[in-house]
Amino acid sequence: MMKRCNLLLLLLIALIVSGCGEQGPVKRSWGEMKGLENIVGNMNDNSYSSGRTQEPRPNALDKAVSMTDFEGSFVWSEYAATWCPLCSRQTPETKKVESELGEKIVFLTVMTGRSNAYDDHATVETAKGWAGRFKLEPGRVIAAELWFKTVPEHRFYSPEGHTLFVHVGFLSAEQIREVIAYYKTGWEHWADTGERAAWMTYR
């Protein structure tokens, strides 16, 4: 009886440590449990049409950009801020992947804040500065009123606007490649056959 209890306890601990459900090559951020739990991986949810990502924001060329502009394409969106040292390491890693996959995936950089001061949102000048510093396509660097967001953050969207992946923190170029391949393949198989991947939900 004692051996059986110990075995059950070990199994329970293993489940807690590993997490429940399919996590893919990079564990999706626990941040999705703070309001994103009904969105990430939900094939009944369409982020573009639901209005969460429709708000137009200016890019580094001072032209309005909305996520709906990229409907029909996979989108990798990276959130960054000028005051964040980790973001300065992150953007070059993401740029490596963009140089390889830029014809298949739309890469966006969303600047969240001009500084870490209260209510100091990113501006067109903030986006211009970041685009110039890292030699990014200025039309794909966006200024947003999101000074409060924890950065760096990454989001991966399907061509229909499903939020496939959210992660807060640094990702290497290799990790980004793995995440894109994993979720892109799963989503495309689902779109073709209706067979869902282990990470998909229907809330």
VOKE-635521 format. One line per field, with one value per residue: z, x, y of N, C-alpha, C in turn; residue in three letters. Coordinates in Angstrom, 3 decimals. Atoms other than C-alpha are relative to their C-alpha. Example, Ala and Ser with C-alpha at 12.3 -4.5 7.8 and 13.67 -1.06 7.14 Angstrom:
<recs>
nw [0.000  -0.060]
nu [0.890  -0.820]
nv [-1.190  -1.190]
caw [7.800  7.140]
cau [12.300  13.670]
cav [-4.500  -1.060]
cw [0.000  0.730]
cu [0.900  -0.770]
cv [1.200  1.090]
residu [ALA  SER]
</recs>
This chain:
<recs>
nw [0.000  -0.077  1.300  0.944  -0.341  0.439  1.464  0.384  -0.351  1.002  1.253  -0.164  0.048  1.391  0.776  -0.381  0.520  1.460  0.468  0.654  1.404  0.889  -0.122  1.159  -0.229  -1.026  -0.818  0.136  -1.227  -0.984  0.124  0.648  -1.036  -0.529  0.958  1.333  -0.049  0.934  1.323  0.577  0.480  0.117  1.403  0.124  -0.192  1.109  -0.599  0.909  0.158  -1.290  -0.344  -0.945  0.661  1.152  -0.218  0.809  -0.694  0.990  0.106  -0.004  1.130  -0.404  0.721  -0.876  0.248  -0.831  0.197  1.078  1.262  0.301  0.055  1.093  -0.229  -1.370  -0.526  -1.247  -0.553  -1.154  -0.751  -0.518  -0.517  0.079  -1.318  -0.387  0.502  0.603  1.336  0.891  0.368  0.651  1.372  0.968  0.132  0.828  1.350  0.659  0.503  1.058  1.226  0.577  0.194  0.266  1.132  -0.412  -1.263  -0.215  -1.291  -0.478  -1.298  -0.616  -1.062  -1.022  -0.810  0.291  -1.179  -0.972  -0.836  0.055  1.104  1.040  1.110  1.179  1.018  1.330  -0.121  -0.667  1.021  0.966  -0.642  -0.122  1.365  0.460  -0.819  0.335  1.451  0.237  0.946  -0.819  0.113  -0.867  -1.391  -0.360  -1.297  -0.686  -1.347  -0.835  -0.851  -1.179  0.369  -0.288  1.251  1.307  0.120  1.359  0.343  1.336  0.465  1.220  1.070  -0.316  -1.183  -1.280  -0.791  -0.144  -0.959  -0.728  -0.925  -0.559  -0.299  1.121  0.808  0.973  1.387  0.162  -0.650  0.836  1.154  -0.453  -0.318  1.255  0.715  -0.758  0.031  1.416  0.515  -0.647  0.488  1.412  0.038  -0.457  1.039  1.138  -0.307  -1.139  -1.130  -0.860  -0.690  -1.442  -0.708  0.376  -0.845  0.571  -1.181]
nu [0.834  -0.903  -0.674  0.980  0.164  -1.208  0.021  0.998  -0.545  -1.021  0.696  0.618  -1.079  -0.481  0.997  -0.073  -1.249  0.011  1.148  1.002  0.195  -1.156  -0.581  -0.812  -1.437  -0.196  1.205  0.712  -0.116  1.077  0.737  1.279  0.982  0.486  0.901  -0.181  0.245  1.060  -0.379  -1.162  0.256  1.440  0.379  1.293  -0.254  -0.688  -0.460  0.153  1.386  0.628  -0.253  -1.090  -1.233  0.348  -0.326  -1.144  -1.079  -0.945  -1.308  -1.121  0.214  1.189  1.170  0.809  -0.109  0.856  -0.282  0.848  -0.714  -0.829  0.854  -0.427  -1.410  -0.453  -0.631  -0.773  -0.007  -0.897  0.215  -1.295  -0.069  -1.362  -0.643  -0.141  -1.261  0.227  0.567  -1.130  -0.553  1.043  0.298  -0.917  0.323  1.200  -0.372  -0.640  1.055  0.688  -0.813  0.184  1.406  0.768  0.911  1.118  0.544  -0.110  -0.608  0.289  -0.531  0.918  -0.649  1.031  -0.204  -1.167  -0.841  0.759  0.776  1.446  0.789  -0.881  0.198  -0.858  0.432  -0.553  -1.460  -0.503  -0.020  -1.061  -1.296  -0.241  -0.183  -1.329  -1.044  -0.163  0.176  1.251  0.925  0.753  1.436  0.374  -0.277  1.229  0.045  1.257  0.196  -0.048  -1.175  0.120  -0.192  -1.284  -0.703  0.590  1.104  0.145  1.286  0.026  1.379  0.286  0.540  1.373  -0.022  -0.064  -1.209  -0.530  -1.102  -0.384  -1.109  -0.663  -1.390  -0.937  -0.039  -1.087  0.434  0.333  1.290  1.039  0.183  0.696  1.383  0.702  0.182  0.920  1.369  0.386  0.320  1.231  1.135  0.235  0.604  1.380  0.728  0.184  0.678  0.908  -0.545  -0.640  -1.249  0.189  0.019  1.182  1.184  1.251  0.736]
nv [-1.207  -1.147  -0.136  -0.529  -1.420  -0.702  -0.025  -0.999  -1.301  -0.318  -0.282  -1.306  -0.997  -0.054  -0.737  -1.418  -0.563  -0.037  -0.756  0.831  -0.328  -0.137  -1.337  -0.343  -0.131  -1.039  -0.075  -1.264  -0.778  0.048  -1.253  0.231  0.303  -1.274  -0.621  0.569  1.444  0.368  -0.480  0.666  1.351  0.219  -0.043  -0.686  -1.435  -0.640  -1.248  -1.131  -0.410  -0.286  -1.394  -0.210  -0.430  -0.830  -1.411  -0.442  -0.707  -0.524  0.634  -0.940  -0.920  -0.756  0.490  0.852  1.438  0.847  1.420  0.497  -0.217  1.175  1.185  0.871  0.339  0.221  -1.220  0.055  -1.353  -0.147  -1.244  -0.460  -1.376  -0.534  0.043  1.407  0.563  1.307  -0.228  -0.305  1.307  0.789  -0.410  0.622  1.422  0.087  -0.430  1.150  0.879  -0.739  0.056  1.333  0.359  -1.212  0.136  0.847  -0.513  -1.446  -0.313  -1.348  -0.418  -0.964  -0.756  -0.192  -1.193  -0.840  0.220  0.791  -0.911  0.212  -0.547  -0.541  0.915  -0.111  -0.956  0.264  -0.185  1.203  1.060  -0.360  0.224  1.443  0.513  -0.415  0.635  1.419  0.145  0.702  -0.622  -0.963  0.223  1.111  -0.375  -0.702  -0.678  0.334  -0.541  1.201  -0.192  0.867  1.406  0.636  0.295  0.290  0.953  0.512  0.608  0.582  0.039  0.751  -0.848  -0.386  -0.846  0.713  -0.169  1.352  0.091  -1.224  0.257  -1.173  0.295  0.140  1.217  0.026  0.190  1.412  0.229  -0.616  0.893  1.205  -0.367  -0.258  1.268  0.853  -0.489  -0.175  1.329  0.443  -0.781  0.330  1.333  -0.194  -0.724  0.909  1.263  -0.112  0.752  -0.987  0.316  0.203  -1.286  -0.771  0.105  -0.544  -0.479]
caw [0.000  0.914  -2.391  -4.321  -2.488  -3.166  -6.857  -7.125  -5.367  -7.779  -10.750  -9.417  -8.903  -12.436  -13.864  -11.916  -12.955  -16.613  -16.829  -18.287  -22.037  -24.972  -24.541  -27.717  -28.055  -25.812  -22.902  -23.520  -20.962  -17.747  -18.580  -20.688  -17.409  -16.690  -19.130  -22.131  -21.029  -23.312  -26.295  -26.767  -28.876  -29.062  -32.554  -31.825  -31.179  -34.043  -32.693  -35.809  -36.098  -32.371  -32.191  -29.778  -32.390  -34.790  -33.232  -35.796  -34.545  -36.288  -37.625  -37.897  -41.170  -39.309  -41.265  -39.494  -39.186  -37.914  -37.387  -39.826  -42.545  -42.333  -42.412  -44.578  -43.277  -40.198  -37.972  -35.368  -33.153  -30.774  -28.066  -27.010  -25.198  -25.464  -21.712  -21.675  -21.920  -22.711  -25.678  -27.132  -27.098  -28.294  -31.459  -33.196  -32.472  -33.989  -36.966  -37.710  -38.094  -40.143  -42.604  -43.138  -42.945  -43.871  -47.103  -45.227  -41.931  -41.246  -38.453  -36.478  -33.668  -31.336  -29.252  -25.948  -24.093  -24.605  -21.081  -18.001  -16.516  -15.774  -18.855  -21.121  -24.262  -27.381  -30.164  -33.888  -32.975  -30.640  -33.492  -35.902  -33.438  -32.876  -36.601  -37.331  -34.487  -35.606  -39.341  -39.301  -41.974  -40.625  -41.907  -39.592  -36.405  -34.587  -31.747  -29.162  -25.950  -23.913  -21.535  -18.780  -20.707  -19.550  -22.314  -24.317  -25.240  -28.290  -29.974  -32.979  -34.997  -37.637  -41.043  -39.657  -36.561  -33.967  -31.174  -31.341  -28.912  -26.248  -24.344  -22.031  -21.873  -24.086  -26.922  -28.970  -32.767  -32.591  -30.152  -32.381  -35.381  -33.399  -32.138  -35.621  -37.188  -34.443  -34.357  -38.096  -38.958  -36.425  -37.611  -41.321  -40.693  -38.788  -41.562  -44.200  -42.365  -39.347  -37.131  -34.135  -32.617  -28.941  -28.005  -29.598  -27.607  -28.421  -25.541]
cau [0.000  2.817  4.602  1.415  0.936  4.546  4.125  0.963  2.686  5.641  3.267  1.395  4.650  5.776  2.512  2.807  6.423  5.840  2.538  -0.679  -1.171  1.152  3.564  5.625  9.330  9.041  6.631  3.975  4.064  2.105  1.124  -1.639  -3.304  -3.874  -6.674  -5.338  -6.401  -9.460  -7.539  -4.217  -4.617  -8.401  -9.608  -13.041  -11.425  -10.472  -8.344  -8.574  -12.348  -13.053  -11.612  -8.754  -6.106  -7.915  -6.828  -4.659  -1.296  1.344  4.482  7.922  6.783  3.824  1.330  -1.536  -1.108  -3.627  -3.163  -6.032  -3.697  -1.830  -4.821  -3.932  -0.351  1.257  2.449  5.222  4.805  7.579  6.913  9.895  10.856  13.890  14.560  14.654  18.219  16.883  14.941  18.224  19.439  16.116  15.571  18.784  17.764  14.340  15.902  17.998  14.818  13.151  16.063  15.342  11.539  10.487  8.842  6.561  5.996  5.241  7.514  6.336  8.031  5.650  7.303  5.455  7.045  9.416  10.739  9.751  8.101  4.388  2.178  5.166  3.969  6.010  5.821  6.549  10.028  10.479  9.615  11.914  14.787  14.389  14.046  17.201  19.194  18.576  18.106  14.515  11.899  10.321  6.886  6.926  7.959  4.902  4.384  1.790  0.341  1.439  4.047  2.811  3.485  6.238  8.826  10.118  6.934  6.223  2.951  2.404  -0.823  -2.355  -3.483  -7.022  -5.947  -5.867  -3.398  -1.229  1.551  2.373  5.636  7.094  10.883  13.924  13.864  16.899  16.706  16.677  13.764  11.793  12.392  11.209  8.094  7.143  7.673  5.721  2.638  2.624  2.677  -0.047  -2.284  -1.836  -2.665  -5.795  -6.801  -6.393  -7.879  -9.803  -7.640  -6.571  -3.109  -2.644  -2.199  -5.453  -8.598  -12.233  -13.544]
cav [0.000  2.393  1.678  2.383  5.728  6.685  5.816  7.905  10.790  10.639  10.567  13.592  15.525  14.634  15.965  19.200  19.756  18.929  20.767  19.427  19.248  19.690  22.612  22.404  23.235  26.323  26.412  29.028  31.808  31.496  35.069  33.557  32.574  36.270  36.954  35.030  31.553  31.620  32.986  31.199  28.071  28.518  27.624  29.102  32.476  34.758  37.581  39.728  39.708  39.956  43.455  42.844  43.592  45.915  49.213  51.032  52.273  54.379  52.761  54.351  55.985  57.526  55.420  53.645  49.873  47.331  43.587  43.075  44.417  41.101  38.772  35.778  35.621  34.147  37.009  37.022  40.071  41.111  43.700  45.816  49.025  51.277  51.118  47.295  45.856  42.385  43.801  45.065  41.453  40.064  42.095  40.906  37.295  37.838  39.610  36.499  34.474  37.186  37.113  33.390  33.269  36.800  35.650  33.230  35.069  38.738  40.014  43.046  44.946  46.769  49.477  49.768  52.679  55.579  55.102  53.130  56.198  56.080  56.568  57.314  55.555  54.871  57.450  57.475  58.774  55.800  53.420  55.286  55.133  51.376  50.678  52.671  51.170  47.579  48.235  47.000  47.653  50.901  49.965  46.957  48.811  50.127  52.604  51.538  52.937  49.937  51.359  48.985  45.748  43.382  43.038  41.353  39.553  37.409  36.480  34.229  34.558  32.306  33.627  33.736  35.623  32.849  33.528  30.421  31.285  33.871  34.051  36.682  36.713  36.218  33.674  32.685  32.594  28.801  28.799  31.175  28.911  25.888  27.650  28.851  25.423  23.653  25.879  26.655  22.943  22.161  24.978  24.150  20.488  21.541  23.972  21.222  18.248  19.516  17.320  19.362  19.431  18.556  22.239  23.392  24.080  24.903  26.998]
cw [0.000  -1.334  -1.026  0.234  -0.466  -1.510  -0.506  0.286  -1.017  -1.338  0.037  -0.093  -1.432  -0.872  0.292  -0.596  -1.505  -0.542  -0.717  -1.436  -0.736  0.059  -1.206  0.371  1.053  0.777  -0.159  1.361  0.920  -0.016  -0.645  1.012  0.598  -1.063  -1.405  -0.066  -0.964  -1.441  -0.625  -0.368  -0.209  -1.455  -0.220  0.108  -1.201  0.441  -0.902  -0.035  1.321  0.494  0.905  -0.673  -1.194  0.134  -0.836  0.837  -1.028  -0.032  -0.048  -1.177  0.248  -0.849  0.908  -0.432  0.969  -0.258  -1.135  -1.371  -0.441  0.002  -1.236  0.121  1.464  0.448  1.302  0.497  1.251  0.647  0.682  0.543  0.030  1.320  0.448  -0.577  -0.698  -1.408  -1.014  -0.413  -0.820  -1.479  -1.022  -0.195  -0.906  -1.448  -0.775  -0.631  -1.131  -1.316  -0.710  -0.413  -0.395  -1.179  0.366  1.220  0.022  1.399  0.339  1.315  0.544  1.165  1.010  0.791  -0.395  1.134  0.955  0.989  -0.205  -1.204  -1.125  -1.190  -1.119  -1.001  -1.355  0.044  0.688  -1.011  -1.028  0.562  0.085  -1.378  -0.520  0.736  -0.434  -1.492  -0.336  -1.050  0.771  -0.057  0.920  1.462  0.424  1.386  0.648  1.381  0.993  0.967  1.172  -0.299  0.391  -1.320  0.298  0.101  -1.460  -0.173  -1.439  -0.397  -1.276  -1.083  0.231  1.275  1.321  0.703  0.333  1.163  0.634  0.962  0.467  0.382  -1.268  -0.693  -0.964  -1.406  -0.225  0.621  -0.831  -1.216  0.381  0.289  -1.282  -0.735  0.668  -0.148  -1.428  -0.592  0.579  -0.527  -1.446  -0.150  0.414  -1.084  -1.193  0.311  1.091  1.225  0.878  0.611  1.497  0.756  -0.292  0.988  -0.752  1.163  -0.425]
cu [0.869  0.702  -0.938  -0.215  1.193  0.037  -0.986  0.494  1.043  -0.628  -0.637  1.039  0.506  -0.962  0.053  1.227  -0.049  -1.129  -0.974  -0.147  1.309  0.536  0.841  1.455  0.365  -1.297  -0.654  -0.053  -1.186  -0.778  -1.353  -1.082  -0.591  -0.833  0.121  -0.383  -1.096  0.333  1.078  -0.328  -1.466  -0.431  -1.407  0.166  0.751  0.403  -0.219  -1.445  -0.659  0.283  1.168  1.233  -0.273  0.440  1.208  1.006  1.001  1.294  1.090  -0.053  -1.209  -1.223  -0.737  0.100  -0.935  0.374  -0.839  0.646  0.752  -0.817  0.354  1.450  0.216  0.742  0.725  0.134  0.865  -0.250  1.310  -0.128  1.452  0.749  0.333  1.285  -0.180  -0.583  1.100  0.738  -0.993  -0.174  0.989  -0.262  -1.219  0.321  0.692  -1.051  -0.756  0.776  -0.161  -1.450  -0.891  -0.948  -1.240  -0.729  0.166  0.567  -0.285  0.724  -0.918  0.721  -1.053  0.150  1.249  1.009  -0.796  -0.747  -1.489  -0.620  0.855  0.015  1.014  -0.619  0.556  1.518  0.640  0.148  1.095  1.382  0.355  0.264  1.389  1.119  0.278  -0.190  -1.210  -0.818  -0.911  -1.509  -0.513  0.359  -1.092  0.112  -1.358  -0.049  -0.086  1.184  0.042  0.325  1.389  0.645  1.345  -1.144  -0.120  -1.395  0.063  -1.454  -0.117  -0.501  -1.439  -0.082  -0.041  1.315  0.535  0.972  0.214  1.117  0.586  1.415  0.815  -0.163  1.176  -0.579  -0.434  -1.348  -1.143  -0.278  -0.814  -1.463  -0.800  -0.287  -1.070  -1.449  -0.502  -0.421  -1.315  -1.220  -0.326  -0.647  -1.467  -0.841  -0.314  -0.917  -1.062  0.476  0.807  1.291  -0.278  -0.131  -1.246  -1.144  -1.191  -0.862  -1.307]
cv [1.257  0.244  0.608  1.498  0.820  0.143  1.042  1.413  0.445  0.359  1.378  1.113  0.169  0.787  1.489  0.661  0.159  0.857  -0.915  0.448  0.205  1.426  0.394  0.200  1.050  0.101  1.364  0.688  -0.210  1.299  -0.199  -0.366  1.273  0.714  -0.564  -1.468  -0.449  0.382  -0.865  -1.446  -0.323  0.164  0.540  1.512  0.545  1.400  1.209  0.493  0.379  1.407  0.247  0.584  0.907  1.452  0.416  0.789  0.477  -0.812  1.071  0.971  0.886  -0.355  -0.981  -1.457  -0.720  -1.448  -0.572  0.222  -1.255  -1.285  -0.815  -0.414  -0.366  1.262  -0.319  1.434  0.032  1.357  0.383  1.419  0.444  -0.127  -1.419  -0.594  -1.344  0.129  0.293  -1.267  -0.805  0.342  -0.557  -1.496  -0.190  0.364  -1.125  -0.907  0.682  -0.074  -1.344  -0.262  1.170  -0.071  -0.812  0.545  1.519  0.219  1.461  0.248  1.079  0.660  0.433  1.299  0.764  -0.087  -0.875  0.881  -0.242  0.694  0.601  -0.963  0.228  0.979  -0.438  0.132  -1.205  -1.134  0.263  -0.312  -1.475  -0.617  0.342  -0.706  -1.435  -0.287  -0.880  0.742  0.960  -0.179  -1.093  0.253  0.982  0.627  -0.254  0.642  -1.151  0.064  -0.989  -1.465  -0.490  -0.420  -0.662  -0.999  -0.400  -0.566  -0.494  -0.206  -0.825  0.949  0.445  0.817  -0.725  0.323  -1.389  -0.135  1.356  -0.368  1.327  -0.403  -0.210  -1.350  0.098  -0.169  -1.444  -0.324  0.580  -0.869  -1.231  0.279  0.199  -1.301  -0.852  0.464  0.210  -1.345  -0.507  0.722  -0.363  -1.372  0.081  0.675  -0.903  -1.174  0.105  -0.763  0.938  -0.527  -0.078  1.318  0.824  -0.228  0.575  0.468  0.657]
residu [MET  MET  LYS  ARG  CYS  ASN  LEU  LEU  LEU  LEU  LEU  LEU  ILE  ALA  LEU  ILE  VAL  SER  GLY  CYS  GLY  GLU  GLN  GLY  PRO  VAL  LYS  ARG  SER  TRP  GLY  GLU  MET  LYS  GLY  LEU  GLU  ASN  ILE  VAL  GLY  ASN  MET  ASN  ASP  ASN  SER  TYR  SER  SER  GLY  ARG  THR  GLN  GLU  PRO  ARG  PRO  ASN  ALA  LEU  ASP  LYS  ALA  VAL  SER  MET  THR  ASP  PHE  GLU  GLY  SER  PHE  VAL  TRP  SER  GLU  TYR  ALA  ALA  THR  TRP  CYS  PRO  LEU  CYS  SER  ARG  GLN  THR  PRO  GLU  THR  LYS  LYS  VAL  GLU  SER  GLU  LEU  GLY  GLU  LYS  ILE  VAL  PHE  LEU  THR  VAL  MET  THR  GLY  ARG  SER  ASN  ALA  TYR  ASP  ASP  HIS  ALA  THR  VAL  GLU  THR  ALA  LYS  GLY  TRP  ALA  GLY  ARG  PHE  LYS  LEU  GLU  PRO  GLY  ARG  VAL  ILE  ALA  ALA  GLU  LEU  TRP  PHE  LYS  THR  VAL  PRO  GLU  HIS  ARG  PHE  TYR  SER  PRO  GLU  GLY  HIS  THR  LEU  PHE  VAL  HIS  VAL  GLY  PHE  LEU  SER  ALA  GLU  GLN  ILE  ARG  GLU  VAL  ILE  ALA  TYR  TYR  LYS  THR  GLY  TRP  GLU  HIS  TRP  ALA  ASP  THR  GLY  GLU  ARG  ALA  ALA  TRP  MET  THR  TYR  ARG]
</recs>
